Amino acid sequence: MYKNKRVLGLITARGGSKGLPGKNIMPLAGKPVIAWTIEAALKSKYLDDLVLSTDDKRIAVAGRKYGAEVPFLRPKYLATDRSTSMEVVLHALSWLQQNGREYDYLVLLEPTSPLRESGDIDKAISILAENKVGAVSIVGVSRVEAAHPVFDVKLNKKGLLVPYVGSFKAAGRRQDITELYFFEGTVYVSEVEALKKRKSFYHEKTLPYIVPRWKSIEIDNIGDLICAEAMLKNIKVLKGCQNE
């Protein structure tokens, strides 16, 4: 709870991943991928409940083992390649409401972002709750660096390189370019009523929760899994560099 506002932590994890089958329960630095998200959420000071929405009994078992609540199994029609995260979120809110459970804020936590910490969850909640600009949601973003559009090129009809934006001269020093950010999966927080109305975390009343590039890794393939394991094993080094 944050200042008398009830906060729901919701983890969404389906069993039918094609890019990396079974990724949510694959081993990562000694425990299933999903366990990292559950453990971070359970350490949060502000989450009142932590619910896991899944269609997969194996994921449900792993979720319960590490402390998440699994009050229902997600319907199959919400576990296809075409199912959207928002449909899953709204289904969970509806199910909980029908069972007498109401919340003021919802925090969506994707298990494929295992480097988030409880501090990220709590800080994002407090930033949103205390904002003075009328924002109703906050989402994780990270700074675009090497992949900034001024460094991108495409091929013309002759097969020669041409700038994607501007000119070759525009790709100057990184210190001189406009800062851009990309959406990543560390945390998504929204007022529940705004989420029901807008059916999105992204809109003109969304704040950024800025995370360092290393924390923004999302596990979509085996390479991501390997990188995440290396980072978790060197987390003190990463944090040290971040604070320099």
Stockholm file with secondary structure:
# STOCKHOLM 1.0

chainA/1-244         MYKNKRVLGLITARGGSKGLPGKNIMPLAGKPVIAWTIEAALKSKYLDDLVLSTDDKRIAVAGRKYGAEVPFLRPKYLATDRSTSMEVVLHALSWLQQNGREYDYLVLLEPTSPLRESGDIDKAISILAENKVGAVSIVGVSRVEAAHPVFDVKLNKKGLLVPYVGSFKAAGRRQDITELYFFEGTVYVSEVEALKKRKSFYHEKTLPYIVPRWKSIEIDNIGDLICAEAMLKNIKVLKGCQNE
#=GR chainA/1-244 SS CBTTBCEEEEEECCSCCSSSTTGGGSEETTEEHHHHHHHHHHTCSSCSEEEEEBSCHHHHHHHHHTTCBCCSBCCGGGSSTTCCHHHHHHHHHHHHHHTTCCCSEEEEECTTCTTCCHHHHHHHHHHHHHCSSCCCEEEEEEECCTTCGGGCEEECTTSCEEESSSCGGGCCCGGGSCCCEEEEEEEEEEEHHHHHHHCCSCSTTEEEEECCGGGGCCCSSHHHHHHHHHHHHTHHHHHHHHTC
#=GC SS_cons         CBTTBCEEEEEECCSCCSSSTTGGGSEETTEEHHHHHHHHHHTCSSCSEEEEEBSCHHHHHHHHHTTCBCCSBCCGGGSSTTCCHHHHHHHHHHHHHHTTCCCSEEEEECTTCTTCCHHHHHHHHHHHHHCSSCCCEEEEEEECCTTCGGGCEEECTTSCEEESSSCGGGCCCGGGSCCCEEEEEEEEEEEHHHHHHHCCSCSTTEEEEECCGGGGCCCSSHHHHHHHHHHHHTHHHHHHHHTC
//
